[in-house]
Amino acid sequence: MSSPKKRVAILFGGRSTEHQISLLSAKNVIGALDLEKFEPVLIGIDKKGRWHLNEGALSLMNADDPNKIAMVEHENVVLLSQNTNEHKLVKSKGWEEAGKIDVIFPVLHGTYGEDGSVQGFAKLANIPCVGCGILGSAIGMDKDVTKRLLRDAGIPVADFVTLRKNYNDHLGYAEISEKLGRELFIKPANLGSSVGVSFADNETSFNKAVQNAFLYDPKVVVEEKLKGREVECAVLGNMFPEASAVGEVIPKSSFYTFENKYIDEGGAVLDIPAKLNEEEIERIQKLAVDTYRLLECEGMTRVDMFLTPEGKLYINEVNTIPGFTQISMYPKLWEISGLAYTDLITKLIELAIESNDNRNALVQADSI
């Protein structure tokens, strides 16, 4: 007798500024789910944080337009029980049970989903959650903390200065450029998809960029500009992570912008696999796995690097819930590595269950 299908709660949307990208990613994850093994439970999170149970097929408005795509908000607003033995959804009206779930698959980019928030929520409910845990997610979201951990471990990163609101935000272009050089990238510390990221090479553009970045986060990272090829490697696994083939991003503009990534399919060339020699590929894959382990990642992460003309590698960023859109690098890298999209989704769910089982095998409070 075959075992019952696992009910997988796919979370999408969310309160982040990357809400729309989440919808694009979720559409592909849902389409790739192996329906012989899993039953999807579709939960759209609106911009106020309410969970809408999407009964039936996925409902999206303007589903093919990254600029206008939007959730259809259903009347079935649900809550997740935090009773570790129930694993059930409850309707907010009438408090009726809306079904149990076995695994959470957060397809949520940015804050309130990729930063450890949902991961902690799942851990409290003792439900397996796809991707990194609380610590790995929080580290990966914070560019400042990521860089400090990597730097202190001897892994090269671009030189940087971190500005904090009402602490050292008075530091100006003259002071920072003396340390980092004339050409600078300014980024909100806790955001992804290049939202709020700017390039500056003079005082006016710097001031404008910092002001813009502070709209998104009270901590801003200012980096030196590195000259090199942008290469990316996907990592998959828990205790024994594996690295994919290596891809290269060749943006058509000065850097890999939000529009390049998600809106303009011609905005960047994704060279998969990248044109690299065997020694370069091996170094990139090793560094990707080393970074993954150091930053307490599990499940999945995409590791982005720069390869300089001198052959030196620098970690740029890590993405613990990488994009799953039609033009996203993470699934494409695994596909070229021999792992089809549906098999990748299945593997990620299996890794989440494995991780949760390992955690439950530890001594618990009721055992003492």
PyMOL commands that set and color helices and strands:
alter all, ss='L'
color gray80, all
select helices_A, chain A and resi 19-32+117-124+134-141+143-152+173-180+203-213+258-263+278-294+329-336+341-360+365-367
alter helices_A, ss='H'
color red, helices_A
select strands_A, chain A and resi 6-13+38-45+51-54+60-61+70-71+77-80+88-91+97-100+103-107+160-164+184-188+198-200+219-224+229-237+242-251+268-271+299-307+313-319
alter strands_A, ss='S'
color yellow, strands_A
deselect
rebuild
show_as cartoon
